Amino acid sequence: MVKTVQAQNIDMRYAIDNFGIRFNRDENFFREWQENLPEITDLQKQQLDQVREGYFNLLEYPPMLEGVVKMAILDPILFIGGFFLNPFYVKSEQPIDIAIEDKNILVRGRIDSLVLKDQFWVMVIESKKFAFSTEEGLAQLLVYMLANPNKDKPTYGMVTTGGSFLFVKLIQTNLPQYATSRLFGIRNSGDLYEILQILKHLTQLIISD
């Protein structure tokens, strides 16, 4: 009998034991979030400043639930970055199933946002409740990234609570390996600019590969 496991209940120990995921600590494994970042316009900076002000306003009216994080922070960033325009498109609440065949386990979940280009997964984005930490969402994000059928290329992802953002790179050749960026915070002046730069750079890396 196949056992169904919800992705939202998966922690890092489960991901390690069942998928063989390993954390790569080599600083050169994930340099993409630091190098050759594109410039963003003054208008984009002004729009990001408004997103940041909206975040501070939301803090005064708790709770900041996952749906609010997506609507008020994540979606505007994707809009400002042009990810709703050709050649990209975004799918929300996209269902995924991952089978662990030798253990008769089926992992099932829904990706919060999936940025696509001609059916190619460019970026997997998971938003969490404000009360969560990005670490709590990392294992879930990694499992979603494992569902990318293009296993010969890196998959990039981002997990955000609205207040903090973490970029992730996963390579699935042999044993799956991942690495993360530094933790970005919306409270830190300029971090939203860099977040958008990284999003644009990672997507361009993939679609031009």
N, C-alpha and C positions, 0 to 999 in steps of 0.2 A: 504494500500500500504506500502511495506517495504521501509524504508529509508536506503540508504547505506552511511556509514561514513568511511572515510579513516583513518586508525590508525595513520598515520603520522600527522594528524591534531588534534589529541586528546591531551588535556592538563589535568593536575591533577584534576581540578575541575570537568571536564567531567567524569573522571574515578571514582571519589568519588560519584558523583550524580547518575551515571548509573550502576556502578558495586559494589558500597558499599565498595570500597577499603579503608582500614584504615592503618595509619602509627603506628606501634607498637614501642614505645619509651623505652620499657624495655630492658636494656643492655643484659639481658640473653636470649632474644628471638633469637638473631643471633650472637652466639659466635663462629660459625664454621670458620669464616674468621680469627680468632685470635689464635685458639688453635690447637695443634697437627699437625702443618704444616710440610710436608715432606721436607727433604733436596733435593737440586738440585745439579747437578754435576758442576765441574769447566768448562766443555765444554759448558753446558747450560748457565752458567753465561757469558762466552765469546761470545756466540751467541746472548744473550740478549744485551750485550754491543754494538754489531754491530747494532742491531735494534735501540738502543738509538742513536747511531751516525747517522744512517740513518734518524731518526726523525729530528735531528738538521740540517742535510743537506737539508731536505725538507722544513724547515722553511725559507730557503733562496730563495726558488722558489715557492712563493704563486701563486694561492690559493691551499690550501691543501683540496681537495674535499673528499667526503665520500668514493668514490672508491679507492682513493689513500691511505686513512687511513686503509682501509681493506687490500689492497694489500701489503703495505709496513710495517705495524705495527701489525695488528690483525692476519692475516694469518701466518706470521712468528712465532708469539708467540704460536699459536696453533700447528704449525709444531714442534717447539722446545719441546713442552710439550707432543708430541706423540699422539695428538688427531686425526691425520689422519691414525693411525695404529689400527689394531684389538686390543681390541674389540670395538673401537669407529669408527664412521664415521661422516663426516660433510656434511650437506646440506646447500646450499647457496640460498638466495632469495626464501625461502620456503613460499608459500602462506598460509594464515590462514583466517578463517572466524569465527566470534563470534556473535551469535544471542542474542539480548536482547529482548526476546520474548514478554514480557508484554508491550514493547514500540514499537514493530515492527521496530526495528533497527538492521541492520547488519553491524558489524564493519569488515572491510576488510583491509588486509595489507600483507607485505612480511617481514619475519624475515631475517636479514642480514646473520646470521650464526646460525645453530642449530646443536649442538653436540649430537649425538644419540648413543645408545647402545641397540641393539635388540628392536628397535622401542620405547625405553624408552628415554624420553627427559632428558638428563643429564644437559645441560646448554644452555640457550638462550642468544645470544650475539647480541647487537645492536650497530653498529658503526654510528657515526654522523659526519657531517662536522666539520672541525677544529674550525670554527667560532661559533659553538654551544657550549652550556654548557651541562654537563651531566644531569643537572636538567631538561633541555628541552627534553631530550630523555627518562627520567625516566617513565613518564606516558605511553609512547608508548611501552616501554619494559614491563611494568607491564601488559598491555593489552595482549601482546603476551604470557606472562607467564600464563595468565588465560586460554589460549587455550590448555594448557597441559591436556590431557585426564586423566592423573594419579593424580586425585585430592586428593587422600588420603595420598600423600607424598609431602614433600616440593619441590618447584621448585626454582632453583638458576639461577641467570642471571648476566650479566655484561653489562654495557653501557660504551662506550669509545668514546672520540673525537680524540684519538691518543695521545693527550697530557695528558689526565686525564682518570682515570678508577674508576668506582664505582660498587661494588658488591651488589647484591640484593637477599633477600630471601623472598619467598611468600608462605604462607600457605592458603589453600582454604577451610578448614573446617569452617562451619558457615559463618560468614562474612570474606571475604578475608583480610588478614593482611600481611603487609610487613615491612621489616627493611632494612637498608643499612649499608655498611661498612664505614670506613673513606674514604675520597677521596685520591686516589693515583695519583702521578704526575710523568711523565716520566723524568722530570727535576731533581727529587729528586734521588740522588745516592742510589741504592739498592732497589728502589720501584719496578722496573721491576722483580727483583728476587722474591720479596714477592708476586707480582701478579701471577707469574707462580706457586708458591707454593700453593696459595689459589685455583687457577684453578684445580690443581691436587688433592688437598684435597677434594674440594667440589664434584668433579666427583667421586672420590673413595668412598665418603660417600654414594652416591646414588646407585652406582652399587653394593655395598656390603650390602646394606640394605635389 
